[in-house]
Structures are given as C-alpha cells and as structure tokens.
Amino acid sequence: MEADPSDPRRRIEAEQARVSGLIHSVRRELGDPEEFAGSEAGDHGQRGADGATETFEREKDLGLLDDLEAELAGLEAALGRIDDGTYGVDAVTGDPIDPARLEAFPAARTNIDTEAPHDS
C-alpha cells in the first residue's frame, strides 16, 4: 500500500516500516555477533586476505546498521513532533519547513538553509 503524500503520519509510518525491514535484513545477514568475535580473535592470521575482507564487510554492515537505526530514531522523533503539533516547524527558527523537504526527508527537523546551533 502506497503512503498518502498528504498525510505525514502515514508517510513516516511507511518509511518506518521500510527502514525496520532493512534493519531486520542486515541483522539477519550479520548473524550471531558472538560467533564472529570469537573467530576474528582466534584465527585472523590464518584467514589472511579472506579474513580481512570478511572483517571489512562486517564493519561496513555494522556501519549501515548504525545509520539505519539512527534513521529509524529520527522517524520516531518525527512521529512525536506530529503528536505534539511541531511537525513541519523548523526546530531552530520556528519557520515552516519547506513541504518539498518534508516530502524528500520526512524526519527533517530544519530547513536546508537553517544553520544548526552546533555548526559554528
């Protein structure tokens, strides 16, 4: 079912479901972290280049997982802003966020040109 672009809650919930599915897939692909940690510590020298490649791929997947989890947290925060009536309002300036930005990035907290307080 396609999310209604005029309903931010449904758009965000649809994106939340998509991101949750990706997180589930990455976690399933990563397998048991205990198993990898044991093999990485014990036989890294014996595995040579294959071990380095496996380690690189795992690190890349863990980075992707971190990014997806941060994206999911942002979507959950956006739902909270909908609930408290501040969705679509720039968190820094209080101006309305450009609807095109919200369409492209439903979890947006600011307009593109708003300078975040920590960007000095």
Secondary structure as the mmCIF struct_conf table of DSSP 4:
data_model
#
loop_
_struct_conf.conf_type_id
_struct_conf.id
_struct_conf.beg_label_comp_id
_struct_conf.beg_label_asym_id
_struct_conf.beg_label_seq_id
_struct_conf.end_label_comp_id
_struct_conf.end_label_asym_id
_struct_conf.end_label_seq_id
HELX_LH_PP_P HELX_LH_PP_P1 GLU A 2 ASP A 4
TURN_TY1_P TURN_TY1_P1 PRO A 5 SER A 6
HELX_RH_AL_P HELX_RH_AL_P1 PRO A 8 LEU A 30
HELX_RH_AL_P HELX_RH_AL_P2 PRO A 33 ASP A 84
TURN_TY1_P TURN_TY1_P2 GLY A 85 GLY A 85
TURN_TY1_P TURN_TY1_P3 TYR A 87 GLY A 88
STRN STRN1 VAL A 89 VAL A 89
TURN_TY1_P TURN_TY1_P4 ALA A 91 THR A 93
HELX_LH_PP_P HELX_LH_PP_P2 ASP A 95 ASP A 95
STRN STRN2 PRO A 96 PRO A 96
HELX_LH_PP_P HELX_LH_PP_P3 ILE A 97 ASP A 98
HELX_RH_AL_P HELX_RH_AL_P3 PRO A 99 ALA A 104
TURN_TY1_P TURN_TY1_P5 PRO A 106 ALA A 107
BEND BEND1 THR A 110 THR A 110
TURN_TY1_P TURN_TY1_P6 ILE A 112 ASP A 113
HELX_LH_PP_P HELX_LH_PP_P4 THR A 114 ALA A 116
TURN_TY1_P TURN_TY1_P7 PRO A 117 HIS A 118
#
